[in-house]
Amino acid sequence: MKKQIAVLMAAATAVTTVAPAIANAAVNEHLEVSADTVSAKIKEALGKQYKVTNNEGIGKDDYKKTDDIEDYQKSQYLVVLSVKNVIADQESNGLLKDADAAAYTQFINDSKVKKVQSGHEYIVTDAAKASSLIEKLVLNDEEVIVSIVDKGANKDGEPVEITTDKLIKKVVNDSKTEQRFADVANFLAKFVKVDESNNKKNVSNNKAGFVEELKVDGNKWTLDTPQYNNIEKLEAKLTSGAVVKLEPGDKAIDLHDVMTDKAELKVTDDKNNRLEGIEQSAYDKVTGFKNLTSEDGKRTQIDVPTGDTEVYVLKDIVTKEVKIEDVFTKDGGYTKEGADFVNKLKKAAKGDGIFNHEGTSYRADKARLSEALKGAKIVNRDGNFALEITVATVDANDTARKINLKIALTSKNAADLQVVKNDLITPVDVVVGKFTKLIGANRYETAIEVSKERFKDGEAKSVVIVGGESVIDGLSAAPLASRFDAPILLADKNGLSRNTLAEIERACDKLYNKTVYIVGGESSVPASVKKQLMEKYPNVVVERLAGANRFDTSLSVAKKLKANNAMKTSVFAVGGDGAADAMSIAPVAANKSANMVSPVLVVPKASVSKDVRDFLGQARVRNIVAVGGEASISTQALKDLKAVATNPTVDRISGSNRYDTNLAILKKYYPSDIAIKGLIVASGANDKLVDAQTSSVLASKKGYPIVLADGKLNDDQAKYLKDNKEVLNKNVNQVGGVVAADFMKAVVDSLGL
C-alpha cells in the first residue's frame, strides 16, 4: 500500500519524499462490539497525535498549508465509519464532508477497511459527535462498522523518517536518490545459473551464476523471459541458500559488487556487462548485496509504513465485565463466587436457560446459550485479554426487554481464561478449592495441557503418540515416554490436530533429528500421522512400535526399552482388559532410576506366551508384579510367569475393583518407594481413562500418585488422603474435565485445599 504524504518543508532543505509499501500490516476484526466500547476506541485514537503538526502521515494534495491541518489529521490514526444509508448532515455528526473525504478513498481501500455492503464510508473528525451518531444508528438496528487505521509513526512519534539511502522505485524521478526496479531484476537475471532445469534451448547455453531461481511478480525466470520493464516485486534464491526479496521502497543495491561470506566480488563492468571467468564455486559464496547511498548526500524523506487496522463490527450489546481474579486463578483455584458463576451458566444451558448475573435475571434459549458457551472466545485487548461470552437474552422478569448480553472476563494473562473457557463446556460442575486444573476442550487438548505442565519449551527429547480412542494399545506407553523424556500425545482417526502439532513443535524444538514413537497399530494411530510428521519435520525419525494385538504391542515396547539398556529387572503385568489397572501402575513403572524404567506387559488372562517368557528370561527379569485380580490375570498366568528362566519372584497386587486396586498401589509404592510431592486426580471410567494415561509421565516425573475417581470419594480413599495430607496437598492436579464434582469437593475437603 502506498502512502502519499503531504509535508511542509522549505525548498532549501532539498529533501525528496518517497513512500514505501505497507510492511506486514494486519487487519484485526472485532465482532459484536458495543457502541460504548467503540466510542472509547475512537476517542483514544483521535487523541493520540503526531509530534509534528505539519504532516498528517497520509497525504493529499488538498492539504499543504499548516493552517489547513485539522486536529483529526494530526492524529496517528484515521477513523472510518461505514454505514448502510447516507448521512446527510456530516459536519454536525463529526464527519468529514464528502467532497473532502474523496481524497482518502485510495488510502481507505489500501488499508482494507471493512465496509458495509453497498454502504457509505465517512472519515470521523470529532469523537464526541460521532459517538452520539453511532449510538443512534445501533439503537435503530442499523449495520455499523468502524475501522481505525494506524497511519504509522516512528519511535519519536513522527510520520516520516529521513535517510540518505538510495531507494528502489518503479519509476525514477531523481536518479540521485532512486534506482529503477526493473534494472535490479534485469541485473539478477544475468546471473541466474542456467542448467537443465531452466534451459529449454541448448545445453551449451548453460552458465554459472549466483542466482539459483528468480521469480518476478510470481513468475519464474527462464531463458525465454524478455527484459523486465514495469514490475511490482521479486524474489531471488541464491546458490548459497540465501533468499532476497525486494519491492519498491526497499534500499537500492549495488549492481557491480556483490557480497560474499568474506569479501566483495565484482561481477559487472562499468557498462553493466557481466564479467566472465568467475567460477561457480565463487558464485556459491554470494550471500547478499551492498546498499547504495544517495548521490551528493541528498536526503530522502520516507513515509513510515502504515500499521494495523482494527475493525469493529457494532451491535446493540450490553457488556458486563468481570475480573478473572474474582472467578479463578491458577494459584488459588475457583472462588465461591467464581464457581457459582460458571456452574449457573452451565446449569441454565442444560435447563430452562435462566441465569442471574449482577442482580438481573436473564432468560436465553438454552440451545443458543449452549452454543454461546462453546463459542466463547479469548480476545487480545492491547496486551490484556478477555474471555467473551455473547448471547441474545430477555429480562426474565420483563420479557419485552431484549438484551444482547456480553459477559467479558478480563485478565492480564490468557492461561486462567483458558481454564474457565474449557470448564464452561465440560459435563461436570467446577469446584471451589486450590488445585491445578489441566483440562482441555477434549481428551486431545487435555493431553496438550498436561504436556505443557510437564515440559518447558524445547525440553522434551522425543514424543510418544497413542490413539485417542484406543486406550488399550497405549497401555505400555508410559515407561517408554518417561525413559525418552517425551510427552504422550493423542491422534484421532484423521491424524494429529493442528494444536497437537504445535505442541510437538513447542515441547521438542521442531523435532530436529529426534525420534517420535507411535505406540499401536494403524487401526488406533493412522498411517497419516507419520506422513504429517515427515512433511512438517523432514529430519524427524518416526518409529512405530506395534504388534498383531495389544499383547504383542506391549512386548514390542518392552523390547525397545531393552535394546536401549533402559529396562530394569522388574516388570509389571496387566491383563488384556485391565486398562484401569495399567493406568494406576503407569507412574510407578515409569519412575526412572539410573535412566531405566519397568515395562508394562499386557498379557492374556489365561496364560502367558512362550515369546513373552523367553523375552523376560533374556532380559534377566528378577521381579514381576501382576496388577489386578484373578478376573484380569489368572493364577495359571502367574505360574507361567514364575516359569521364566531367571526364576523371578511373582507377586500380585489387587483389590475388589479398579478403585481398590488403585488404592492398594498407592499404599504399596507411595511414599515407601517414591516420595510423594503432590497428587493427580483423573477419571477411572472406562471411556475416560485416557486422561490418566497422558498424565502418567507428569506423575512419574513429579512424584504424584494418580487417584482414579469414581462418582464419589469412598471411605478408604478419603482416609488415605487424610493420612497423607501433608505431602499430597502440596500440588493437587485435576486432569480432564470429566472428574465428578462431588469427588473433587471431597478431595478438597480431605486435603484442606
Buried (B, 14 or more C-beta within 10 A) or exposed (E): BBBBBBBBEEEEEEBBBBBBBBEEBEBEBBEBBBBBBBBEBBBEBBEEBBEBEBBBBBBBEEBEEEEBBBEBBBBBBBBBBBBBEEBEEBEEBBBBEBEBBEBBEBBBEBBBBBBBEEBBBBBBBBBEBBBBBBBEBBEEEBBBBBBBBBBBBEEEEBBBBEBBBBBBBBEBEBEEBBBBBBBBBBBBBBBBBBBEEBBEEEEEEEBBBBBBBBBBEEEEBBEEBEEBEEBEBBBBBBBBEBEBEBBBBBBBBBBBBBBBEEEEBEBBEEEEEEEEEBEEEBBBBBBBBBEBBBEEEBBBBBBBBBBBBBBBBBBBBBBEEBEBBEBBBEEBBBBEEBBBBBBBBBBBBEEEBBBEBEEBBBBBBBEBBBEBBEEBEBBEEEEEBBBBBBBBBBBBEEEEEEBBBBBBBBBEEBBBBBBBBBBBBBEBBBBBBBBBBBBBBBBBBBBBBBBBBBBEEEEBBBBBBBBBBBBBBBBBBBBBBBBBBBBBBBBBEEBBBEBBBEBBBBBBBBBEEBBBBBBBBBEBBBEBBBEBBBEBBEEBBBEBBBBEBBBBBBBBBBBBBBEEEBBBBBBBBBBBBBBBBBBBBBBBBBBBEEEBBBBBBBBBBEBBBEEBBEBBBEBEBBBBBBBBBBEBBBEEBBEBBBBBEBEBEBEBBBBEBBBBBBBBBBBBBBBEEBEBBBBBBBBBBEEBBBBBBBBBBBBBBBBBBBBBBBEEBBEBBBEBBEEBBEBBBBBBBBBBBBBBBBBBBBBBBBBEB
